[in-house]
């Protein structure tokens, strides 16, 4: 890829956020991964609880949305980029919320039969 393709409209080279150093990125990645592992353990705990189906699905959907937020914030660095892809972030949040709503509706319909 040529240097001209990596330059922004201001003529300066594009380097991502430009404010984070390598140790900061490593630390953020380790923390983000640790949070994802914790949320996965929470999913396993919720799946094993002896509660109603709707409560379980609601909790799992909340954990799903939290995971999407962590991936967006830590690994995709949505807020740190110069050109913030807000439309892509909104689409991903909409998709995860829609999945949560569909899971809740399915749990409700199964319960009605």
N, C-alpha and C positions, 0 to 999 in steps of 0.2 A: 504494500500500500504506500502510496507516495506521501510525502510530507504535506503537500497541499491538501490532500484529502483529510488529513488529521487536524487541520487548522480550522478554527471557528470563524465566524463572520468578522471578528475583530483582528484576525491575522495572527493571533497567538495560538500556539499549539494546544490542542485539547488533551488534558491530562486527568480527566475525571473531576473529582471535587477540588483537587489542588490543595486541600487543607489537611488531609489525613496522611500520616506517615505509615511506613510498613509495620512498625510495632503496634500502632493504633489499630490498623486493619486486622492484624492477627488477633489482637485482644478482642476486638468486636466480633470476629468470626468465632472464636472459642466461646465467648459469652452467648452468642446467638445459637450455636450448636448445643450448648448446655441447656438453654431454655427450651429448645426443641425436644431434647431428650426428656426433660422434665414434663413437658406437655404430653409426650408420648406415654410416659409412665402414668400420668393422670388419666389418659384415655383408657389404659388397661385397667386402672382401678375403677373408673366409672363403668366400664363394660362388665366388670364383675360384681357390681353392687346389686343388692336385692331391692330395686326400686321399680316403679312403674315405667313402662316403655316410653311414654312421652317425656318424663323427666330425664331418662337416660339419653334419649335422642337430643333433647334440648341441650344437655350438658356437652354431649359430643359435638354438636354443631357450634357451640360457643368455643370449644377447644379448637375446632377447625378454623374458625375465623381468627382466633388468636395466632394460630400457626401461620396463616396467610399474612397477617400483619407483621410477624417476625421475619418471615422470608422477604417481604417487600422492604422492610426497614433496614435489616442487617445485611442480607446477602445481595439484594438488588440495589441497595443504597438509593432508594427512590428519592428521599429528601435531600441527599447530598449532591446530586448531579446538577450541572449547570442548567441543562434543559430538562426540567422536571417533567417526567412523563405522567402527568396527572390523569390523562385519559386512560392509559393502560392500567394505572393503579385503580381507578374507578371501575374499570371493567373487571379486574380481578376480584375486587371487593364485592361487586354486584354478583359475579358468578358464585363466589363462596356463600354469599347470603341467600341466593336463589337455591343452591344445593341444600342449605339448611332448612329453608322453608319447604322444599319438596320432601325432605326426609320427615319433617314434622307432619306434613299432610299424609304421607304414606303410613306413618305410625298411627295417625288418627283413623284412617280408613281401615287398617287391619284390626284395630280395636273395635270398630263398629260391626264387623262381621261376626 
